């Protein structure tokens, strides 16, 4: 941001600070929802660890997100602490019973992994939406300095987004910019309507051909 003036750099830094706060709030909400979604399969601590591993929360935000998530999950934690873990009585299993138990365990792990991936996908979508919103705000701040695509790329690079996430955020932010700033011709034209053909007072001429003409017909 060396090419920008000091005042512009300060405004961009303010946007980035708001982006960090918005991301921390998004991660916290999604982490708490992740734990609630998996409460029948994982403990609160296990679910939080799994969330950070599946979603990839930035290291600078991890402690903040964990603390806020735990506070929002206080009711769930207190209820879980009251319920003592029931002791499991182990009996000698026959080989067929042991095999059945092993299959159930494998299926349980697979189902848990699927639930984790589904919950993580919801979180990824919410985080991408937050990034797109703040990238759009960066483009608004720099509207008089650079083109919107350059401002959005500046945001993406500043937050060091992975390539796949960067593409999603870039396309979403550019689409939102296009909706907020339509071209002059798009303002008058009604969406989904084609302009009506001009009405002529003269009758259409009837052309007579002496011989047939052959050509290619293109069907659209």
Secondary structure, DSSP 8 states (H G I E B T S, - for coil): -TTS-HHHHHHHHHHHHHHHHHHHHHHHHHHHHHHHHTTTTS-HHHHHHHHHHHH---HHHHHHHHHHHHHHTHHHHHHHHHS-----------HHHHHHHHHHHHHHHHHHHHHHHHHHHHHHHHHHHHHHHHHHHHHHHTTTTS-HHHHHHHHHHHTT--HHHHHHHHHHHHHHHHHHS--HHHHHS-TT--------SS-------SS---------
